[in-house]
C-alpha cells in the first residue's frame, strides 16, 4: 500500500513513530520529490535475530578488523552515504524532508547508525529506527567490499544483546536474503510487531568498543539458543 501525503508539513517525529508502531513508513519518489508516500508492504522483509546467517568468509573478515566500526557518531554522513548515487542506482528515495525528520529522531534517541570507517573515510553503514523491542532498518550503503555486510552483522549483534526481538528490513533483496532475511505476510508481521513494541530494547547496552570476537559470539549464541 502506498498513499501520497499532501500535508508533509504536519509530519513530525512523533507522527513518524506512531506510523512505525502501525507498520507504516515513509518514502519519497526521488531525492527531488518534495512529497512523501506512506508505505505498508503486503509482504514484509524481516531478519529473525535468532536465525542470522554469518558466512564463514565474512566472520574471518570481521576478525581481521579491516575497518573501524562505530555507532551513532555521524548521522549526517551516514544518511548522505545511503542517499548517494552509485552503480545501478542513479536516484534515491531519501529527500530533504526524510533527512530532516530522521535527524530529529536521531536527536531524540530513536534513530541510530552503524558506521564503518577506513581511517577518516566513511566507507559503509546503515541507519534505522528503534521503537520498543523493534528495529526498523531504513537504508545501508557500501563503497568498499564487505563494509555494509559488516555493518549489518554489528547491528544484529547490538540488537540481540540489547533485547530486541524484531529486525524489520522492509523488503527482501538478494543481498539481505543471504543473511537469513525472510518474507512474511502483513498479518504475521503485525503479530511480531505487536509483540515487540511493549519490550525495551537497549541499543546502547553493547559496549561501543565490543571486539569482533564478541560480535560473532553474540550472533552464534542466539543461533544456539534457538536450536535448544
N, C-alpha and C positions, 0 to 999 in steps of 0.2 A: 504494500500500500504506500502510495506517495501522495501527499497533499501539499500544494504550494501555499506557503504562508504569506498573506498580504499585509500583515501588520508586524513586520520584523522588529520594529522599534519596541514592541511590547514583550519581546523575548528577553527575559532576564536569566541570570544564573539559577535562580530559584525555580523558574518555569522549566528550565532545561533539566534540572534534577527531577522534577515531577514527571517530565516526559520519560526520562530514563527508567523511573520506577514503574512506568506503564509499558515499558518495552519499546519506546519510540525514540528515534534520534534524528537530528537534522543533517542535511547535506545541501550544498549549492550545486547548481548545474555546471558551473565553471567558476574559476577564480574571479572573473569579471562580472558574474551574475550577482546583483545585489539582493536577490530573493533567496529564501531557503525553502527546502522541501522537508516535510516531516515523513520519515521513513519507518515502516513497520513490515519487515520482510515476512512473507508467508512461510518460508523456510529460513532457519537461522543457523549460523555457524557458532559452535561453542567448542572450546578445548577443555575436556574434562581434566581437572587438575590431578586426579589420581591415575590418569592414563597418558601422561605426557611422554612422547617418544623422544628420547635423546640419542640420536645416531652416534655410534662409536667414534666415527671420524670427528664429529663436532665436539664430543666430550674430550677427545685428545687436544683439539684446538683450544678449547676453554682452559684446559690445564696448562697449556703453553703461555697463556696470558698475552696474546699479541696486542691487546688493546686495554685501555683503562676504562672500566665500566662504572658509571656514576648514576645517581638518580636525583631528580629534582634540583639540578643546579643551573640549567639554562633552558627554560621553556621556550623562549622565543626562537632560539637556534634550532631546537628540535622540531617545532611545528613548521618552521621555514624549510627544514630539510624534507619533511613529509610533503610539503606543498610544491617543492621544486620539480620542474620538468626533468625527465630522464628518458633514455631509450625505451620506446614502446609506449610512452605516455607523455603527450605534449601538454596536457591540461590537468587540472586538479579540481576537486570539489571544495577545496579549502579557500573560502573567500575572506574578505577583511572582517566580516561580522563573525565568522567562525573563529578566526584568530582572537578577536576581542573577547568573545563570550568564554572561550576556553581559558584564556589568560585570567579572566576573573575567577573562574572555577579553580585555577591553579593557585591564585592568591588565597582563596577560601579553603584550600587544602583538599579539594575534591578531584582535581586533575593532577596527574603525575606523569613523570617521564622516566624512561630508562635511556641513558645516553652512552654511546660507545665512542671513545676518543682515541685518536692516534696522535700523541703529542698535543699540540694546540688545535688540531683539526677534529671537528665532529664528523665522524665517518658513518654513523648509523644511529638508529634509535627508534623510539616509539613513544606515543603518549596515549592516555586513556583516562577514563573517569571511574573513581571509586565511590560506591554507594552501598552502605551496609556491608554485606559479605560478597558483593558482586563487583567485578571489574569489567568495564566496557572498553575494549580495545578500539581505538579510533583509527590510527594510521601508523605505518612504520616506513622506514627508508634505509637504504644502504648505499654507500659509494665505494665500499671495499668488500672483498669477499668475506662472507660469513658474519659481517657486522650486525645485520638485522636478525640473523639466527641466534647469535649470542645474546642480543638484547631480549629476544623472546624467552630464551631459557632463563635468563636472570629475572625476568618478570615472573615467570611461572614459579620459580623458587621463592621469590619475595611474597607472592600471593599465597602459596602453600604455607609458608612459615607464618604468615600474618593471619591465617584463619579464614581466608576467602574460600568460597565454595563454587563460585561461578566465574568463568572467564568467557565473556561474550566476544566473539570475533566478527559479529555482524554477518559476514558472508564467508563462504568456503572457497579458498583458492588452492591450487596445487602446492603452492609454497607452504600454506598452513596445514594442508592435509598430511604432509609428511611427518608432522609433529603430533598427530593424533586428533586434529580438528575434525569434527563430525557435523553433519547437518541434522537438525531436528525440526519438527513441525512447530508451528506457533503455539499450540496448546501445551506441548511438552516444554517449550522454552519458558512460557509463563509460569508453569508449575515450578521449574527450577528457580526462576527469578523471585517468585513469591516466597520461596523457602530461604533464599539468601538475604533478602532485604532486612529482616529483623536482626541479623547477626552483626557482629562488629569485626570488620576486617581491618587489621592494623598494618598499613603499607610500610610503616617505618620500623616495624618490630625487628626485621632482619638488619643487622649492622651494615652501615654503608661500606665498610671495608671487608665484607664477607669474602672469604677466599674461594677460588674456583672449586676446590675440593668440597667446601660447604655447599655450594650451589648444586653440584652434582649429587651429593649425598641427600639433600632435601628432596630432589626430584625422584631419586631411586627409592627413598624411604616411603614416599607417597604411593609409589607403584607396589611396593612390598606390602604395605598396609592393606591395600585393596585386594591383593592376592590371598590374604589370610582368610 
